[in-house]
């Protein structure tokens, strides 16, 4: 090789090396110390905590971040290949706990285009205004990260945003929404985000109308505004956005709207409107939504026929029309929905359904036909639904036996057949073929279930078992072997004897380690009270024959929400820990037992959530514990028919939620005095102080403050409308139990019992005391009253004419007092008055004629020497004798209060319907012999209360 060639080769090699070095340097990310420092400082803002993220696959991405590494290779970071700047930071589900303030170095990453901090715990800190400095952001996701407070207006400055997700910032213990949109109303927030394609503000408190400008965002492909407090009418033009594929405005109960005529060009794939007030009909043109795979409109106000064109939506996988007012038949065209996996039609107004076609929906996974007016036998067409995991047919009029072919649906996990007219005898072992069954509900049919015969037979996945009213005579032993069991309802059967020892043996409690709900009420169980595992939250053993004392071990149920041991033969003293062992106890019901001794302190420590206490019909004595004043949530207090000796508990007036106070049949004494000068008991609806030794004038200052009794439209109200609902849910199974205080009204031997009453009882019973003075005119202002009983006192003076204002009054008893003057003619306007008694007074003048007065017997006016009437006297032998005042007997109008558990009711309702509105009436015709045999409560000369049989 010549010298010239050698020089050329060396020069070429040099150029090649230089080029390679330059190219290598060009390919390496450019490190920026400022960004590296900012990232490491950002890391120091947090600690790693496992509970900070909900995603089970979450892990700490910070572990790869260190000073020696190239930050572009760190987990969750993406850099621009040319500039080396951080353009994407994804720290979602990274177990981060801490907060972000306005000085955080995160905001030094000015080239960020995508930022996700979702599923972490930012400790209820506010979203900093400085997010607006990240002006290049295209994607921002701060969902499910415990940010709280107002969303800053500065977010609207991020004009390049393509997707914005601030959803699911909830407080885990209460599911309270943490973020709210106030200063920037929704319209202002969106006004500058013209490039937005994906918007998710679900569970943000917005509380405004949906702005019409939303229809101008032609780039929008997805809108999620679930449970935002949206109001007003939804802009119909939004449905016609050219790129909109997903629309979700569920759970906005004040949002109304109608569906448009849909265009064939619409790309909609998912439409969720459930829990709103959308109304009208489903348009026939809905069939134009060829790409629709999800239609969910449950709990709306849609009506009319289901259009047969719905059968043209062949991509549909999820169809939920539940809880509307659809009528007619379900069109057989739905059989064309070959891809359908979920079909929910519950709670509509269909005619007698014929579902022979439903077997063609071979891919169905869930079929919900609850309350759809299904009749006759379970359709045999269901046999083809071999992939079915949930079959819900409850609350219909199905008849006949449970078909054996149902056991061939081996994929079933949830079977709901409760509240039908199914009949016949069936062995529980029959269901053991369904090895995947987790939920079995057969309650309230006409079935007779035979417990299993094989001791080792079982349902290995069973979590919920409801067999109420199934004529069971023996405890099904197989449930004792289920560690997964969470809910057990065997109420209203004929199970005799004691609970098997295995359920009571503490060494075996682990078998029920997950149990939450135990209802064995209304059986024939005997023996001592079994104690369930500590996981129990609902426990009812009411209406059995249990004896003995309440074990102190009951106080170990630290998660207890509802405890009902009423109507047994339990005795002894109440454990001092009762009512304070659980920080969640809401209902305590122990009435109709034989407990004695003093009432233990309640609400002294943890249990300050108690809303209802019923200790009535026992032998409890001493004063009311002053610790009750700490029960700030208390609404219902019933200690009637005990031996309690105390003055009027005016200190209860500090409980602002109190609606029902029943102290009847005790040894309370003295004047009823106010606790403070402030208005008290403003929400009170029922007060029963009868059969005590109260004295002095009627409590005028209290009457002035009983505002809830002054509601004119009281008959149309329910307790739910007065924000009173004792509701209990168990886990994901939606088992809802609500409590109804039952009212039994006795009028001259006729007992009327009321359970699921939608009317609101507003009642005052101060009878059988020693009240004196005049009946105040002010009572006439309590226009919501349905019952007023002031009988058997020492009241004098005139009957107030203002009582004529009580137009809802159904029962008025002023008998056995010293009232004088005439019966006011204004009482003739009380058209609902069905019971009236002013006997044994000193009244004079004519008895009013006309209206309801023509229906009252002469005994209603007896023993008023100055009264006169032109009516013929009645046969005294058919009238019940009037108990003398000296006997201290109860009045002829008597209220008996009971607490009823109703599994499928709708709130804590105290109600009564007078006359024709009576829901349940038990009539007992009593003659003189019945009165002699009746047990009367009276006070002996020593002042001690005793029970005697005359």
DAVENBEL-V749424 format. One line per field, one symbol per residue. ss: DSSP state (2 for helix, 1 for strand, 0 for the rest). A space follows every 50 residues. Layout:
BEGIN
ss = ???
END
This chain:
BEGIN
ss = 00222222222222222222222222200000222222222220011102 22000000002222000000222000111000000111110000011100 00002222000001110000100000002222200000111000000011 00222220000011100001100001101100000222220000000111 00001000100222220000011100000011100222220000011100 00011110000000000001110000111100022222000001110000 11111002222200000111000011110002222200000111000011 00000222220000011100000011000222220000011100001111 00022222000001110000111111122222200000111000011111 00000000000001110000000000222220000011100000011000 22220222222200001110000111100000000001110000111100 02222200000111000011111000000000000011100001111100 00000000000111000011110002222200000111000011001002 22220000011100000011100000000000000111000011110002 22222022220002220022220000111122201111111111111001 11110000000011100001111100222220000011100001111100 22222000001110000111100022222000001110000111110000 22222002222000011100000002220000002220000011111111 11000000000000222001111000022222201111100000111110
END
